[in-house]
Amino acid sequence: MQLSRVLEQQIAVFGETGSGKTVLLSSFYGATQEPRYLQRNFFHVIADDIGQGARLHRNYLGMRDSARMPTATKFAATSYSFCVKLRDGSAATDASYRPFDALRLIWHDYPGEWFDQDVSGPEEAQRRIDTFRSLLGADVALLLVDGQRLLDHAGEEERYLKSLLVNMRNGLLSLKDDLLAGGKPLVEFPRIWMMALSKADLLPHLDVFKFRDLLIDKACDEIDELRKVLVGLVEAGDALSMGEDFVLLSSAKFEAGKIKLTERVGLELILPLAAVLPFERHVRWTQAWQIPGKVAENLLNGAGALAAALIGHRSSRLPGPLGSLVNLFGPDVVNDAFTLAGDKLRKMNSEAVAKKEHLSATLTGFRMDLDNGEEKQILLRSRR
């Protein structure tokens, strides 16, 4: 089905071979197909590619029912597209006036081998460049720190962490000349780089603060060098965060002969991180600094529509694609949504649920999920 009024959000996931990217994605998608998930939320998550969705669901069922791990992928640069479509039953007024009908999440999976191994030749080198270009539209990038590798290097974690970060830095440097046409910095680029602990179930003593402290203690200089490389790729380098946001992720609890997919950590934050974290951060940056026009326009693309949906702002629904609607919502609407927090946020969410305004209920729920993640100490957001 073709949806003409969709707000697209993208997320890029980086991690070395074996860091758990395939398991993470399969666990994320499979859980959204469970009856209890559908009952608890006001939306469905639908894979745009039916074959991709079936394979991810099969991976999930294999883990849930047979403790069977998904087959590892190598040198497979794949993007997955999911439509977050509102459930039937929205109030008529919600359907008539909401600024968009659905969210689309595009998940870019970047092969870990391209950061820790040499490419096999010119064809693969070009494929690596093309793959990276395809994810430049992402707002959020997750850099996975493998919990198993940390466990294997207990007491000398810096050996693993420095290797991970140096490989990432060198990989980006090797792409720089091909990415920057004429040496001009990029306007469109992932601006929020989160450090994500994958397989967090293996390190139950680590909350997000201890994870942050471990990284800073063991690899502060390498994080800073990676940040400098990222800043060197983009226009308006102040509008970029690296090593300032942290999250714990666990696809399941793994035991001998059993995989408990109900005991997950952080995966419920994936949609909120992709959908509303960039809105919060980009508005803050544009308010704090004099950001060049093209960069500011790119950062705030879709912000008006998202803000209006968050606070249930009413506007006459006009024909045409989403892009023609964005400019209908002015800075007051954006600021009202940006400052929404605490009791006011919870009240607005409760009212949206009661009125069956499913879009506002979903997005305010996403913001509450981020707050809850911080309260549970599995998420730490930059305040810059």
C-alpha positions in Angstrom: 0.0 0.0 0.0 1.3 3.4 -1.0 1.2 6.0 1.8 1.5 9.6 0.6 1.6 11.3 4.0 4.5 9.7 5.9 7.1 11.3 8.1 10.4 9.4 7.5 13.0 8.9 10.3 16.2 7.0 9.8 18.7 5.2 12.1 22.1 3.8 11.3 23.6 0.9 13.3 27.4 0.3 13.3 29.1 -2.6 15.1 31.9 -5.0 14.5 31.4 -8.5 13.4 29.5 -10.5 16.0 28.4 -7.4 18.0 24.7 -8.5 17.7 23.2 -6.3 15.0 21.1 -9.1 13.4 19.9 -10.4 16.7 19.0 -6.9 17.8 17.0 -6.1 14.7 15.2 -9.5 14.7 14.3 -9.1 18.4 13.1 -5.5 17.8 10.9 -6.4 14.9 9.6 -9.8 16.2 8.4 -8.3 19.4 6.3 -5.8 17.5 4.4 -8.7 16.0 3.4 -10.2 19.4 -0.3 -9.8 20.4 0.6 -8.1 23.7 2.6 -5.5 21.8 -0.3 -4.8 19.5 -2.7 -4.6 22.4 -0.5 -2.2 24.3 0.2 0.3 21.5 -1.8 2.5 19.2 0.1 1.4 16.1 1.3 -1.5 14.0 4.9 -1.9 12.8 4.8 -3.3 9.2 7.8 -4.2 7.2 7.6 -2.5 3.8 9.4 -5.5 2.2 7.3 -8.5 3.0 10.2 -10.9 2.5 12.5 -9.0 4.9 9.8 -8.9 7.5 9.2 -12.6 7.2 12.9 -13.4 7.6 13.2 -11.2 10.6 10.1 -12.7 12.2 11.5 -16.2 11.5 14.7 -15.2 13.2 12.7 -14.1 16.2 10.5 -17.2 16.4 13.6 -19.4 16.0 15.1 -17.7 19.1 11.9 -17.7 21.1 10.7 -21.3 20.4 13.9 -23.2 19.6 16.8 -21.2 21.1 18.1 -20.9 17.5 20.4 -18.0 16.8 20.0 -16.1 13.4 22.6 -16.9 10.8 25.3 -14.3 10.9 25.6 -12.0 7.9 28.9 -10.9 6.4 29.5 -8.0 4.1 25.7 -7.6 3.8 24.8 -3.9 3.7 21.1 -3.9 4.1 18.5 -1.2 4.8 15.2 -2.2 6.4 12.1 -0.1 6.1 9.2 -0.3 8.6 5.9 1.6 8.5 4.6 2.6 11.9 0.9 2.8 11.0 -1.8 4.0 13.4 -4.2 1.4 14.6 -7.8 1.6 13.5 -10.1 3.4 16.0 -8.7 6.9 16.0 -11.2 9.6 16.6 -12.6 11.2 13.4 -11.2 14.5 14.3 -7.7 13.0 14.8 -7.9 11.4 11.3 -9.1 14.7 9.7 -6.6 17.1 11.2 -3.4 15.2 12.1 -0.4 16.5 10.1 0.7 13.0 8.8 -0.7 9.5 8.8 2.3 7.3 9.6 5.9 7.2 10.5 8.5 5.3 8.4 11.6 4.0 10.2 14.5 3.1 7.9 17.1 1.0 9.7 20.6 1.0 8.0 22.8 -2.0 9.0 26.4 -1.2 8.1 28.7 -4.3 7.8 31.1 -4.5 10.7 33.7 -6.1 8.4 34.2 -2.8 6.6 35.7 -1.3 9.7 37.9 -4.1 10.9 38.9 -5.8 7.6 40.3 -4.6 4.2 38.0 -4.6 1.2 38.6 -7.3 -1.4 38.9 -4.9 -4.3 37.6 -1.9 -6.2 34.1 -3.2 -6.6 33.7 -3.8 -2.8 35.3 -0.5 -2.1 32.7 1.3 -4.2 29.9 -0.6 -2.6 31.2 0.5 0.8 31.2 4.1 -0.3 27.7 3.8 -1.8 26.4 2.1 1.4 27.7 4.9 3.6 26.1 7.5 1.3 22.8 5.8 1.6 22.7 6.3 5.3 23.6 10.0 5.3 19.9 10.8 5.8 19.9 9.2 9.2 19.6 11.5 12.2 20.8 8.9 14.8 23.7 6.5 14.6 24.2 3.7 17.2 27.8 2.6 17.7 27.6 -0.8 19.3 30.0 -1.8 22.1 29.9 -5.6 22.4 29.2 -6.7 25.9 30.8 -10.1 25.3 34.0 -8.5 24.1 34.0 -6.3 27.3 33.6 -9.4 29.3 36.4 -11.2 27.5 38.7 -8.2 28.2 37.7 -7.8 31.9 40.3 -5.7 33.6 41.8 -4.6 30.3 38.8 -3.2 28.6 40.8 -0.4 27.0 42.4 -2.9 24.6 39.0 -3.7 23.0 37.5 -0.2 23.3 40.5 1.5 21.7 40.6 -1.0 18.9 36.8 -0.5 18.2 37.1 3.3 18.1 40.3 3.5 16.2 38.9 1.1 13.5 35.8 3.3 13.3 37.9 6.5 13.0 40.2 5.0 10.4 37.3 3.6 8.4 35.6 7.0 8.2 38.9 8.7 7.3 39.3 6.2 4.4 35.9 7.3 3.1 36.3 11.1 3.6 37.7 12.0 0.2 34.9 10.1 -1.6 32.1 11.5 0.6 33.1 15.2 0.4 32.5 16.2 -3.2 35.1 18.9 -3.9 36.1 18.9 -0.3 32.8 20.6 0.8 31.5 19.4 4.2 28.2 17.6 4.3 25.0 19.3 5.3 23.1 16.0 5.6 24.8 13.6 8.0 23.9 11.6 11.2 24.4 14.2 13.9 23.6 12.2 17.0 26.1 9.3 17.6 25.1 7.2 20.6 27.4 4.7 22.3 25.2 1.6 22.8 26.2 -1.4 24.9 24.9 -4.5 23.1 24.4 -7.8 25.0 23.9 -5.7 28.2 22.5 -8.8 29.9 26.0 -10.2 30.2 27.0 -7.2 32.3 24.1 -6.7 34.8 26.3 -4.6 37.1 26.6 -1.9 34.5 23.9 0.8 34.5 24.1 3.5 31.9 26.2 5.8 34.1 28.8 3.0 34.8 28.9 2.3 31.1 29.6 5.9 30.3 32.2 6.1 33.0 33.9 2.9 31.7 34.1 4.4 28.2 35.5 7.7 29.4 38.0 6.1 31.8 39.3 3.6 29.3 39.0 5.3 25.9 38.4 9.1 26.4 41.1 10.1 23.9 39.9 7.7 21.2 36.3 9.0 21.6 37.6 12.5 21.2 39.6 11.6 18.1 36.5 9.9 16.5 34.5 13.1 17.3 37.0 15.2 15.5 36.8 13.1 12.4 33.0 13.3 12.4 33.1 17.1 12.9 35.5 17.3 10.0 32.9 15.7 7.7 30.1 18.1 8.4 29.1 21.8 8.1 28.3 23.4 11.4 30.3 20.9 13.5 28.8 22.3 16.8 25.6 20.6 15.8 26.9 17.1 16.3 27.1 14.9 19.4 29.5 12.0 19.8 30.2 10.3 23.1 27.5 12.3 24.9 24.6 9.9 24.6 24.6 6.4 25.9 22.1 3.5 25.9 22.0 -0.2 27.1 20.6 -2.8 24.7 19.9 -6.4 25.2 17.9 -8.5 22.7 17.1 -11.2 25.3 18.4 -13.1 28.2 20.5 -16.0 27.0 20.7 -19.2 29.0 21.8 -22.8 28.2 19.2 -24.1 25.7 16.9 -21.1 26.2 16.5 -17.6 24.9 14.2 -15.4 27.0 13.0 -12.8 24.6 10.7 -11.2 27.1 13.7 -10.2 29.2 15.0 -7.4 26.9 16.7 -4.1 27.7 16.3 -0.9 25.8 14.7 -2.2 22.6 11.5 -0.3 23.4 13.6 2.9 23.0 14.5 2.3 19.4 11.4 3.9 17.9 11.4 6.9 20.4 15.1 7.4 19.7 14.6 7.5 16.0 11.3 9.5 16.0 11.5 12.1 18.7 15.1 12.4 20.0 16.3 14.2 16.8 13.4 16.7 17.2 14.5 17.5 20.7 18.1 17.8 19.9 17.8 19.7 16.6 15.5 22.3 18.1 17.8 22.9 21.0 20.8 23.3 18.7 19.1 25.8 16.4 18.0 27.8 19.4 21.4 27.8 21.0 23.7 28.7 18.0 23.7 30.6 14.8 23.6 27.6 12.5 24.0 28.2 8.7 20.7 28.3 6.8 21.0 25.0 4.9 22.0 23.1 8.0 19.2 24.6 10.1 16.7 23.8 7.3 17.9 20.2 7.2 17.9 19.8 11.0 14.3 21.2 11.3 12.9 19.3 8.2 9.7 17.9 9.4 9.9 19.5 12.9 6.8 21.5 12.4 4.7 18.5 11.5 6.1 16.4 14.3 5.6 19.2 16.8 2.0 19.7 15.7 1.3 15.9 16.1 2.9 15.8 19.5 0.7 18.5 21.0 -2.4 17.7 18.9 -2.3 21.0 17.2 -5.2 21.6 14.8 -4.8 22.8 11.3 -7.0 22.4 8.2 -5.9 19.3 6.3 -4.8 20.2 2.9 -4.0 17.9 -0.1 -0.5 17.2 -1.2 2.6 15.5 0.2 3.9 15.9 3.7 6.5 18.5 2.6 3.9 21.0 1.6 2.4 20.8 5.2 5.5 21.3 7.2 5.6 25.1 6.8 2.0 25.4 8.1 3.2 25.1 11.6 5.2 28.0 13.0 7.8 28.4 15.7 5.3 28.7 18.5 4.0 25.2 17.8 7.6 23.9 17.6 8.5 25.6 20.9 5.3 24.4 22.7 6.2 20.8 21.7 9.9 21.2 22.6 9.1 22.4 26.1 6.5 19.8 26.8 7.7 17.7 29.8 6.9 16.3 33.2 3.3 16.5 34.5 2.2 18.5 31.4 3.5 15.7 29.1 1.8 13.0 31.1 -1.5 15.0 31.2 -1.4 15.5 27.4 -0.7 11.8 26.9 -3.7 10.9 29.1 -6.0 13.3 27.3 -4.9 12.0 23.9 -5.5 8.4 24.9 -9.0 9.4 26.3 -9.9 11.3 23.1 -8.5 8.5 20.9 -6.1 10.8 19.3 -3.7 8.0 18.5 -0.9 10.0 16.8 -0.5 12.4 19.7 -0.9 9.5 22.2 1.9 7.6 20.4 4.4 10.5 20.1 3.8 11.8 23.7 4.2 8.2 24.7 7.5 8.0 22.9 8.8 11.1 24.8 7.6 9.5 28.1 9.5 6.3 27.1 12.8 8.3 26.8 12.2 9.9 30.2 11.4 6.4 31.7 14.6 5.1 30.1 16.6 7.7 32.0 14.8 6.9 35.2 15.7 3.2 34.8 19.3 4.2 34.1 19.4 2.5 30.7 19.5 5.7 28.7 21.5 8.9 29.2 20.8 11.8 26.9 23.2 14.7 26.3 22.0 18.0 27.7 23.9 20.1 25.2 
